[in-house]
Amino acid sequence: MAITTKTKRDFPLDRIRNIGIIAHIDAGKTTTTERILFYTGRTYKIGDIDEGTTTTDWMEQERERGITIVSAAITTFWTPKEGPFAGQETRVNIIDTPGHVDFTAEVERSLRVLDGGVIVLDSASGVQSQTETVWRQANKYKVPLIAFSNKMDVVGADFLATIKSARDRLGANALAYNLPIGKENDFTGIVDLLTKKAYIWPARNASSTSNASRSDADWQSDAGGEGDQTGALFHETEIPADMVDLVESQREKLVEEISGTDDVLMEKYIGGEEISVEELKKALRKAVINNEIVPVMAGSSLRNKGVQPMLDGVVEFLPSPQDLNEVIGENPRTGEQEIRKADPKEPLSALAFKIQVDPHVGKLTFLRVYSGTLKSGSYLYNSSKQIKERVGRLMLMHANDREEIEEAYAGEIVAAVGLKDTVTGNTTCDESSPIILESISFPEPVISLAIEPKTKSDQEKLGFALARLSEEDPTFRVKTDQDTGQTIISGMGELQLEILVDRMKREFKVEANVGQPQVAYKETITQTATGEGKYIRQTGGRGQYGHCFLRIEPLPRGQGREFVSEIVGGTIPREFIGPIEKGVIEKEDTGILAGYPVTDIKVAVYDGSFHDVDSSEMSFKIAGSLGLSDAAAKAQMVLLEPIMKVEVTTPEEFLGDIIADLSSKRAEIQSTEMRGNARVVLALVPLSEMGGYATAIRSMSQGRATYYMEADHYEEVPKNITEKIVAASGFTGRVEH
């Protein structure tokens, strides 16, 4: 249902922050977001993941499993009490993203439209595998980041080691912005390095009788109380005597790095002049926005410590839409690059980055407005598809609550109702000033399974549900197996597919049977070859005649597919080139060797012939398919398999068994390292070998080892295994060598 409170709309652009909370799974993103919402007054009770009461994890599956599945947008406000933005209320639009790799598309599309982000690190584990993935995603879109070293209260927490981990594994210029006072059970507060002020929070496990007997509700009350943005017992104190030298040395390092990004400050620094805190913060803000420095702040979200200074950092150092100022796109009519400024008076430009099916209002299209003003009830132009659509209603989203608005301005993130054909990655704009913005790229699925309705009456409902879910999630693909007639669904992992099947049951009332997960192999060629496709049928009256010569050549791994025409002199009329390409693409989709899609291939049509009467689009489409099959028979086809990056965290005594087991799975061990009290093994392993690994690793380690897995790249399958896969497939379109 729609919420009743109204969000303040009259905010200047320089006091808006569009940020994402990103991290490895279980680093504390959702817990951190809950504290932000509480301290800023958006909520009056801190939600708990274990109790299923968090604001941003609103789906039933999220609350049952205690994980984030879909990114959730929410708007709140924060007023720093010190620094350059002191007393200025700032609107903070937050997107809480999933940490599980199966839902990496949610992170990808969120980062594409955000201005800045907070990367949450686990102080005991440092940089983990998914941390590296989200870091690369942020870098791809040049998203400025600050880091929050969370869980300073847990055993093994080490703030400076976490920073070193970020520098070594991410290549980030990560620098301590504050230092923790104590660690593990003794973590009580932080020291701000620039101002040299120390702050402490109440100790959760204080020894006094009054504290020891306090309930969780009492501690929540201490966290801030209704409308209180500071925290009742959050106060300034003296820097501990044993930290004075460390504070000085870390401050010197921070000041030196900040000065190195600004010529004026560098002159002052070299000359030994005093640099004011105001000058340092101004330069640091510029350095963060330019992705030159990542300031790291310490805290413990679960224990309500360090969140307010991090919020100050969001306002002080992350960019507003005005700081990024402009977005570059292409005019689809002229092919020229054009610029749109973050100004409500500019022509409208907005990117659709997420589709969500809402049971109450239907399809919601999430838009980031980069320029201009979008009005409810108006028409806009989808320049990606060259169609006009009408905006029925506009909503500000607060997780699963909605607030209806009349207008959306440059710099805002809103949801539109009524856009029927707009999908993720499409640009919407003014028809009179068309522009296409950079779209969003998503990884290819690596795992598939067959699905069928339990009853014939559910067949139509199944098709509708799958279409809606694939519209929401760009990494979820649906296709029909031409040989068996089965419906095949594909995604990034078993968890993603399991949850989508569960959503079909709950949201669309479709009961389905699913098969065993299957690895998403691909086919490719290793040599250049030529082939002829000739299709001639004479059945009385007008016949069929299509004839083409194709040349195929391998492309570098990960390049995908390419089709070009080298026809000169009209040996094949221009209107038949498109049908040849369609025939080639259809054959690439259905596979040639074992029924898997063909990739990393360039196909060129270079010669052929036609008949004035009998040639048709259909005959040339069939000829294109036949020509590709003929060429592939001479091009040494191979299978490619997804290789997964696997990170196993285990106690020392099980290390040998873990490595031996991975080696038996054709694993390539990359490294082993100490992380806290545990050993971490990093390996590259074929996905086909990882079935049932969760059970195997539990039995090997008495339930004490954990693992994390994400897709890394595709690699050629060994010949002996390829032969078994081809034989088992029974594929009728197989090429005979």
C-alpha positions in Angstrom: 0.0 0.0 0.0 1.1 3.6 -0.5 2.7 5.4 2.4 1.0 8.4 3.8 4.0 10.6 4.7 5.2 12.9 2.0 8.9 13.1 1.0 10.2 16.6 0.8 10.7 17.4 -2.9 12.1 20.9 -3.0 15.8 19.8 -2.6 18.6 21.5 -4.6 20.7 19.1 -6.6 23.8 19.6 -4.5 22.0 18.3 -1.4 20.9 14.9 -3.0 23.0 11.7 -2.8 22.1 8.6 -4.8 24.1 5.8 -3.2 24.3 2.0 -3.1 25.2 -0.3 -0.2 27.4 -3.0 -1.8 29.4 -5.9 -0.4 30.1 -9.6 -0.2 27.3 -11.8 1.3 27.0 -11.5 5.1 29.3 -8.4 5.3 26.4 -6.5 6.9 24.8 -4.5 4.1 21.2 -4.8 5.2 22.1 -4.4 8.9 24.0 -1.2 8.0 21.0 0.1 5.9 18.6 -0.6 8.8 20.8 1.5 11.1 20.9 4.3 8.5 17.1 4.3 8.3 16.8 4.4 12.1 19.3 7.2 12.8 17.9 9.3 10.0 14.4 9.0 11.4 12.9 7.0 8.4 12.1 4.1 10.8 11.4 4.1 14.5 12.4 0.5 15.2 15.6 -1.2 14.1 14.7 -4.2 11.9 16.3 -7.5 12.5 17.3 -10.0 9.8 16.8 -13.0 12.0 13.3 -11.9 12.9 12.5 -11.0 9.3 11.6 -7.4 10.2 14.1 -5.4 8.0 12.7 -2.7 5.8 14.6 -3.4 2.6 14.3 -7.2 2.8 10.6 -7.2 2.2 10.1 -10.3 0.0 8.8 -13.4 1.8 11.8 -15.4 0.5 14.3 -12.7 1.8 12.8 -12.8 5.2 12.7 -16.6 5.3 16.3 -17.1 4.2 17.8 -14.0 5.8 19.4 -12.8 2.5 18.8 -9.9 0.1 17.5 -11.1 -3.3 16.3 -7.9 -5.0 17.7 -4.4 -4.7 15.5 -2.1 -2.7 15.3 1.7 -3.1 14.4 4.0 -0.2 14.7 7.7 0.5 15.8 9.3 3.8 17.4 12.5 5.1 20.5 13.3 7.1 21.9 16.5 8.6 25.6 16.5 9.6 26.4 18.4 12.8 30.0 19.2 11.9 32.1 19.9 8.8 31.4 21.8 5.5 27.7 20.5 5.3 26.9 21.1 9.0 23.2 22.0 9.5 22.3 21.3 5.9 19.7 18.6 5.5 20.6 16.2 2.6 18.3 13.9 0.8 19.9 10.4 0.6 18.4 7.9 -1.9 19.7 4.5 -0.9 19.7 1.2 -2.8 20.5 -1.9 -0.7 21.9 -4.6 -3.0 22.2 -8.4 -2.7 25.5 -9.9 -1.8 24.9 -13.4 -3.2 26.6 -13.9 -6.6 23.4 -15.4 -8.1 21.8 -12.0 -7.9 24.7 -10.1 -9.4 22.4 -8.4 -12.0 20.8 -6.5 -9.1 24.2 -5.0 -8.2 25.1 -4.3 -11.9 22.0 -2.4 -12.7 22.0 -0.5 -9.4 25.6 0.7 -9.9 24.9 1.8 -13.4 22.5 4.5 -12.2 24.0 5.5 -8.8 26.3 8.5 -8.2 28.3 6.9 -5.3 28.4 3.9 -3.0 29.4 2.5 0.4 31.3 -0.7 0.1 30.9 -2.7 3.3 33.9 -4.8 4.4 34.0 -7.5 7.0 36.8 -6.4 9.5 37.6 -10.1 10.3 37.7 -11.4 6.7 38.9 -8.4 4.7 38.2 -8.4 1.0 36.3 -11.5 -0.1 35.5 -12.8 -3.5 32.2 -11.0 -4.1 33.8 -7.8 -2.8 36.2 -8.1 -5.7 33.2 -8.6 -8.1 31.2 -5.6 -6.9 34.4 -3.5 -6.9 35.0 -4.3 -10.6 31.3 -3.5 -11.3 31.7 -0.1 -9.6 34.9 0.6 -11.5 33.2 -0.3 -14.8 30.7 2.6 -14.2 33.3 4.8 -12.4 31.2 5.0 -9.3 33.0 6.8 -6.4 33.1 4.8 -3.2 33.8 5.1 0.5 34.4 2.0 2.6 32.8 1.0 5.9 34.9 -1.6 7.8 32.0 -3.3 9.6 32.0 -6.0 12.4 34.9 -4.4 14.4 33.3 -6.1 17.4 33.8 -9.7 16.1 36.7 -12.1 16.9 39.6 -11.6 14.5 38.6 -8.0 13.6 41.6 -6.0 12.3 41.0 -2.6 10.8 44.5 -1.9 9.3 44.7 -5.5 7.9 41.3 -4.9 6.2 42.7 -1.7 4.6 45.8 -3.6 3.5 43.6 -6.3 2.0 41.7 -3.6 0.0 44.9 -2.1 -1.3 46.4 -5.5 -2.2 43.4 -7.3 -3.6 41.4 -4.5 -5.1 44.2 -2.2 -6.1 42.3 0.6 -4.3 44.0 3.6 -2.8 42.3 2.8 0.5 43.2 5.0 3.4 42.1 5.1 7.0 39.8 8.1 7.6 39.2 7.2 11.2 40.7 4.6 13.6 38.8 2.2 15.9 39.2 2.5 19.6 39.8 -1.1 20.7 38.6 -4.1 18.7 36.5 -7.3 19.2 34.8 -7.1 22.6 36.7 -3.9 23.4 35.6 -1.9 20.4 34.1 1.2 21.8 34.5 4.0 19.3 36.5 5.8 16.7 39.1 8.6 16.3 38.5 11.0 13.3 42.0 11.5 11.9 41.5 14.9 10.2 39.8 16.6 13.2 41.7 14.4 15.8 38.4 14.0 17.8 37.5 10.7 19.5 34.0 9.5 19.9 32.7 6.5 21.9 29.4 4.6 22.0 27.9 2.6 24.9 29.6 -0.8 25.4 27.1 -3.6 24.6 28.6 -5.9 27.2 29.3 -3.4 29.9 30.1 -4.8 33.3 27.8 -2.7 35.4 24.7 -4.3 36.8 22.4 -1.8 35.1 24.0 -2.5 31.7 24.4 -6.2 32.1 20.7 -6.7 32.7 19.5 -4.4 29.9 17.2 -5.8 27.2 17.7 -5.4 23.4 14.9 -2.8 23.5 17.0 -0.7 26.0 20.0 -0.9 23.7 17.8 0.1 20.7 16.6 3.1 22.8 20.3 4.0 23.4 20.8 3.9 19.6 19.0 7.1 19.1 15.4 7.3 20.2 12.6 8.8 18.1 13.9 11.5 15.7 17.3 11.6 17.4 20.1 11.6 14.8 23.0 11.4 17.2 22.5 8.4 19.4 21.7 9.0 23.1 25.1 8.0 24.4 27.3 8.8 21.4 29.8 11.5 22.7 33.2 13.0 22.3 36.1 11.9 24.5 39.9 12.1 24.8 42.1 10.1 22.4 43.4 7.1 24.4 47.0 7.6 25.4 48.1 4.4 23.7 46.7 5.6 20.4 48.3 9.0 20.1 51.4 7.9 18.1 49.2 5.7 15.8 46.8 8.6 15.2 49.6 10.9 14.3 51.3 8.5 11.9 48.0 7.5 10.1 46.9 11.2 9.9 50.3 12.1 8.3 49.7 9.3 5.7 46.2 10.5 5.0 47.2 14.2 4.7 50.1 13.3 2.4 47.8 11.3 0.1 45.1 14.0 0.0 47.7 16.7 -0.7 49.1 14.6 -3.5 45.8 15.0 -5.4 45.8 18.8 -5.3 48.7 21.1 -6.5 48.0 23.9 -4.1 47.9 21.6 -1.1 51.0 19.8 -2.3 53.0 23.1 -2.3 51.8 23.8 1.3 52.6 20.2 2.4 56.1 20.3 0.9 56.7 23.8 2.4 55.7 22.5 5.8 52.7 24.9 6.0 49.6 24.0 8.1 46.7 22.7 6.0 43.3 23.4 7.5 40.8 20.6 8.0 38.4 22.4 5.7 40.9 22.4 2.9 41.7 18.8 3.4 38.0 17.7 3.4 37.4 19.8 0.2 40.4 18.1 -1.5 39.4 14.7 -0.2 35.8 15.1 -1.6 37.3 15.9 -5.0 39.7 13.0 -4.8 36.8 10.5 -3.9 34.6 11.8 -6.8 37.6 11.4 -9.2 38.1 7.8 -7.9 41.6 8.6 -6.6 41.1 7.8 -2.9 38.8 5.4 -1.0 38.4 6.6 2.7 37.8 3.7 5.1 35.7 4.1 8.2 35.4 1.7 11.2 32.3 0.6 12.9 29.9 -2.2 14.0 26.4 -1.8 12.6 24.9 -4.6 14.7 26.2 -2.8 17.9 25.1 0.6 16.6 28.6 2.0 16.5 30.2 4.2 13.8 27.2 4.5 11.5 26.6 8.3 12.1 30.2 9.2 11.1 29.9 7.0 8.0 26.6 8.9 7.2 28.5 12.2 7.5 31.1 10.7 5.1 28.3 9.9 2.6 27.2 13.6 2.6 30.7 15.1 2.7 32.6 12.9 0.2 30.2 11.2 -2.2 29.0 13.2 -5.2 25.6 14.8 -5.8 24.1 14.7 -9.3 25.4 18.2 -9.7 29.0 17.1 -9.1 28.8 14.6 -11.9 27.0 17.4 -13.8 26.4 15.7 -17.2 25.7 12.4 -19.0 26.9 11.6 -22.5 24.8 9.7 -25.0 24.3 9.2 -28.7 21.7 10.9 -30.9 20.0 7.9 -32.8 19.2 10.2 -35.7 22.6 11.7 -36.3 24.9 9.2 -34.6 26.6 12.1 -32.9 27.5 12.2 -29.2 25.4 14.6 -27.2 25.5 15.9 -23.6 22.7 16.2 -21.1 23.3 18.3 -18.0 21.7 17.5 -14.6 19.2 20.3 -14.9 15.4 20.0 -14.7 15.2 22.6 -17.5 17.2 20.4 -20.0 15.5 18.0 -22.4 14.4 14.8 -20.6 16.7 11.8 -20.5 16.2 8.8 -18.2 17.4 5.2 -18.1 15.2 2.2 -17.2 17.3 0.1 -14.9 14.9 -2.3 -13.3 11.5 -3.9 -13.9 9.4 -5.1 -10.9 5.9 -6.7 -11.0 3.8 -5.2 -8.2 0.7 -7.2 -7.2 -1.2 -3.9 -6.5 -0.2 -1.6 -9.4 1.2 -4.0 -12.0 4.5 -3.4 -13.8 6.8 -0.9 -12.3 9.6 0.5 -14.4 12.4 2.1 -12.3 14.0 5.1 -13.9 17.0 7.2 -13.1 16.3 10.7 -14.4 19.5 12.3 -15.7 18.1 15.5 -17.1 14.8 17.3 -17.5 11.5 16.8 -15.8 9.2 13.7 -16.1 5.5 14.3 -15.5 2.8 11.9 -14.5 0.3 11.4 -17.3 2.8 12.6 -20.0 4.2 10.7 -23.0 7.8 9.9 -23.4 9.9 8.4 -26.2 11.7 5.1 -25.8 14.7 5.9 -28.1 16.1 2.4 -27.7 13.0 0.9 -29.3 11.8 4.0 -31.2 8.3 3.9 -29.6 6.2 6.3 -27.6 4.8 5.3 -24.2 2.5 7.0 -21.7 3.5 7.4 -18.1 0.3 6.5 -16.1 1.6 7.3 -12.6 5.0 8.1 -11.0 6.0 6.7 -7.6 8.8 7.3 -5.1 9.7 3.8 -3.8 10.4 3.1 -0.1 11.3 -0.6 -0.3 7.8 -2.1 -1.1 5.9 1.0 -0.1 5.0 3.6 -2.7 4.5 7.3 -2.6 2.7 8.8 -5.6 4.2 12.0 -7.0 3.3 14.3 -9.9 6.8 15.1 -11.2 10.3 13.7 -11.2 13.3 15.9 -11.6 16.9 15.4 -12.8 18.9 13.5 -10.2 15.9 11.4 -8.9 15.2 7.7 -9.0 11.5 6.9 -9.4 9.2 4.1 -10.6 6.8 4.6 -13.5 3.5 2.8 -14.0 2.2 2.3 -17.5 5.3 1.6 -19.6 4.4 -1.6 -21.3 7.3 -2.2 -23.7 10.2 -0.5 -21.9 12.7 -3.0 -20.5 16.0 -2.9 -18.5 18.6 -0.8 -20.3 16.3 1.2 -22.4 16.6 5.0 -22.7 13.5 7.2 -22.4 13.6 10.9 -23.5 11.8 13.7 -25.3 11.0 12.7 -28.8 12.1 16.1 -30.1 15.6 15.6 -28.5 16.3 11.9 -28.8 19.3 10.4 -27.1 20.5 6.8 -26.3 22.4 6.5 -23.0 24.9 3.7 -22.2 22.9 0.6 -21.6 23.6 -2.1 -18.9 25.5 -5.4 -19.7 24.8 -8.6 -17.8 26.7 -11.8 -17.5 25.6 -14.9 -19.4 23.8 -17.7 -17.5 25.9 -20.7 -16.4 23.3 -23.2 -15.3 20.0 -24.5 -16.7 17.1 -26.9 -15.8 14.0 -28.2 -17.5 10.6 -27.0 -16.1 7.1 -28.1 -16.8 3.7 -27.4 -15.2 2.2 -30.1 -13.0 -1.1 -29.9 -14.8 -2.0 -29.1 -18.4 -4.3 -26.3 -17.2 -1.2 -24.5 -15.9 0.7 -24.5 -19.2 -0.5 -21.0 -20.2 0.0 -19.6 -16.7 3.6 -21.0 -16.7 4.4 -19.2 -19.9 3.0 -15.9 -18.6 4.9 -16.3 -15.3 8.2 -17.1 -17.0 7.8 -14.1 -19.3 7.2 -11.8 -16.4 10.1 -13.1 -14.3 12.6 -13.0 -17.3 11.4 -9.4 -17.9 12.3 -8.6 -14.2 15.7 -10.4 -14.2 17.9 -10.0 -17.3 20.1 -13.0 -16.2 17.1 -15.3 -16.2 16.6 -16.8 -19.7 13.8 -19.0 -21.0 13.9 -21.1 -24.2 12.3 -24.2 -25.7 14.4 -27.2 -26.6 13.7 -27.8 -30.3 14.4 -31.6 -30.0 12.4 -32.4 -26.9 9.9 -29.6 -26.7 11.0 -29.0 -23.1 11.0 -25.5 -21.5 14.5 -24.7 -20.3 15.2 -22.0 -17.8 18.8 -20.7 -17.2 20.4 -18.4 -14.6 23.5 -17.6 -12.6 23.1 -20.3 -10.0 20.9 -22.9 -8.3 19.7 -20.5 -5.6 18.5 -18.0 -8.2 16.5 -20.7 -10.1 15.1 -22.2 -6.9 13.8 -18.8 -5.7 12.3 -18.0 -9.1 10.4 -21.3 -9.1 9.2 -20.5 -5.6 8.1 -17.1 -6.8 6.1 -18.7 -9.6 4.3 -20.8 -7.0 3.6 -17.9 -4.6 3.0 -14.9 -6.9 1.6 -16.6 -10.0 0.0 -19.7 -8.4 1.8 -22.0 -10.9 2.9 -25.4 -9.6 5.8 -26.8 -11.6 8.1 -29.8 -11.8 11.8 -29.1 -12.3 14.6 -31.3 -13.6 18.2 -31.6 -12.3 20.4 -28.5 -12.9 22.4 -28.8 -16.1 25.7 -27.0 -16.9 25.3 -24.3 -19.6 27.9 -25.5 -22.0 28.7 -23.6 -25.2 30.1 -24.6 -28.6 32.8 -22.9 -30.6 35.2 -23.4 -33.5 39.0 -23.5 -33.4 39.8 -23.1 -37.1 38.7 -21.0 -40.1 36.7 -22.9 -42.7 34.3 -22.3 -45.6 31.0 -24.0 -46.3 28.2 -24.0 -48.9 24.5 -23.8 -48.2 22.2 -24.8 -51.1 18.5 -25.2 -50.8 16.6 -26.2 -53.9 13.0 -27.6 -54.0 10.9 -28.1 -57.1 7.3 -29.2 -56.3 5.4 -28.0 -59.3 4.8 -24.4 -59.9 7.1 -21.9 -58.1 10.1 -23.7 -56.4 12.5 -22.7 -53.8 16.1 -21.6 -54.5 18.7 -20.3 -52.0 22.4 -20.6 -52.4 25.3 -19.0 -50.4 28.9 -19.5 -49.5 30.0 -18.8 -45.9 33.4 -18.4 -44.2 33.6 -18.9 -40.5 36.5 -18.0 -38.2 37.1 -18.2 -34.4 36.9 -15.0 -32.3 38.8 -14.4 -29.0 37.1 -16.0 -26.0 34.2 -13.9 -24.7 33.7 -11.9 -27.9 30.3 -13.5 -28.8 29.1 -13.6 -32.4 29.5 -11.5 -35.5 28.0 -11.6 -39.0 29.2 -9.6 -42.0 28.3 -9.5 -45.7 31.1 -9.4 -48.2 28.8 -9.7 -51.2 29.7 -7.4 -54.1 28.3 -7.2 -57.6 24.8 -8.4 -56.6 25.6 -12.1 -56.6 23.0 -12.3 -53.8 20.4 -9.5 -53.7 20.6 -7.3 -50.6 17.1 -8.3 -49.5 18.3 -11.9 -49.0 21.3 -11.1 -46.8 19.1 -10.6 -43.7 17.4 -14.0 -44.1 20.8 -15.7 -44.4 21.8 -14.0 -41.1 18.6 -15.2 -39.5 19.3 -18.7 -40.6 22.8 -18.5 -39.2 21.6 -17.1 -35.9 19.0 -19.8 -35.5 21.6 -22.5 -36.1 24.0 -20.9 -33.7 21.2 -20.8 -31.0 20.2 -24.5 -31.4 23.8 -25.8 -31.6 25.7 -28.0 -34.0 27.9 -30.3 -32.0 25.8 -31.2 -28.9 22.8 -28.9 -28.9 24.5 -26.0 -27.1 24.6 -22.3 -28.4 27.6 -21.5 -30.6 29.7 -18.5 -29.5 33.0 -16.7 -30.3 32.4 -17.0 -34.0 32.5 -14.7 -37.0 30.4 -15.6 -40.0 30.9 -13.9 -43.4 28.7 -14.5 -46.5 31.0 -13.9 -49.5 29.4 -15.5 -52.5 26.3 -17.3 -53.8 23.6 -17.3 -56.4 19.9 -16.7 -56.8 17.0 -17.4 -59.1 14.8 -14.6 -60.5 11.6 -16.5 -59.8 12.3 -19.2 -57.2 14.4 -17.4 -54.7 12.7 -16.3 -51.5 13.6 -15.2 -48.0 12.7 -18.6 -46.6 15.0 -20.4 -49.1 17.9 -18.2 -48.2 17.3 -18.6 -44.5 17.5 -22.3 -44.8 20.6 -22.0 -47.0 22.3 -19.9 -44.3 21.6 -22.6 -41.7 22.9 -25.3 -44.1 26.0 -23.3 -44.9 27.0 -22.8 -41.3 26.6 -26.6 -40.6 28.7 -27.4 -43.6 31.5 -24.9 -42.6 31.4 -26.0 -39.0 32.1 -29.7 -40.0 35.5 -28.5 -41.2 36.3 -26.1 -38.4 37.2 -28.4 -35.5 34.3 -27.7 -33.1 34.8 -27.9 -29.4 32.7 -27.5 -26.2 33.3 -24.7 -23.7 32.4 -25.1 -20.0 31.9 -22.4 -17.3 34.8 -22.3 -14.9 34.0 -21.1 -11.4 36.1 -19.1 -9.0 35.8 -21.0 -5.7 36.9 -19.7 -2.4 36.9 -22.2 0.5 37.4 -20.9 4.1 38.5 -23.8 6.4 40.2 -24.5 9.7 43.9 -25.4 9.2 43.4 -29.1 10.1 41.1 -29.8 7.1 43.2 -27.9 4.5 44.9 -31.0 3.1 41.6 -32.8 2.5 40.0 -29.7 1.0 42.8 -29.3 -1.5 43.0 -33.0 -2.4 39.2 -33.0 -3.1 39.4 -29.9 -5.2 42.3 -31.4 -7.2 40.2 -34.4 -8.0 37.6 -32.1 -9.5 40.0 -30.8 -12.2 40.6 -27.7 -10.0 43.5 -25.2 -10.6 44.6 -24.1 -7.2 45.3 -20.4 -7.4 46.5 -19.6 -3.8 46.1 -20.4 -0.1 46.4 -17.7 2.5 45.7 -17.0 6.2 42.7 -14.9 7.0 42.2 -14.4 10.7 42.4 -17.9 12.2 41.3 -19.7 9.0 43.0 -20.8 5.8 41.4 -19.6 2.6 41.9 -21.6 -0.6 41.2 -19.9 -4.0 40.7 -22.2 -7.0 39.3 -22.3 -10.5 37.0 -25.3 -10.9 34.7 -26.5 -13.7 31.0 -26.0 -12.7 30.3 -29.6 -13.9 32.4 -30.9 -11.0 30.8 -28.8 -8.3 27.5 -30.7 -8.0 26.7 -31.6 -4.3 29.8 -29.7 -3.1 27.9 -28.1 -0.2 27.2 -31.6 1.3 30.7 -32.8 0.6 32.5 -29.9 2.2 30.4 -30.2 5.3 31.3 -33.9 5.8 35.0 -33.2 5.1 35.2 -30.5 7.7 32.7 -31.5 10.4 30.6 -28.6 9.2 33.2 -26.0 9.9 34.3 -25.1 6.4 32.4 -22.7 4.1 32.7 -21.9 0.4 31.7 -19.2 -2.0 31.4 -19.7 -5.8 31.0 -17.4 -8.8 31.3 -17.6 -12.5 34.8 -16.6 -13.8 35.2 -17.6 -17.5 34.6 -20.2 -20.1 37.3 -22.8 -21.1 37.6 -25.7 -23.5 36.4 -29.0 -22.3 39.0 -31.8 -22.4 38.5 -34.1 -25.5 37.6 -37.3 -23.5 34.9 -35.5 -21.6 33.6 -33.7 -24.7 33.1 -37.2 -26.4 31.0 -38.3 -23.4 28.8 -35.2 -23.4 28.3 -35.4 -27.2 27.3 -39.1 -27.0 25.0 -38.5 -24.0 23.3 -35.5 -25.8 22.0 -37.7 -28.7 21.9 -34.4 -30.6 20.6 -34.8 -34.2 22.3 -31.7 -35.5 25.7 -33.0 -34.6 28.6 -32.3 -37.0 30.5 -35.4 -38.2 34.2 -34.8 -38.5 
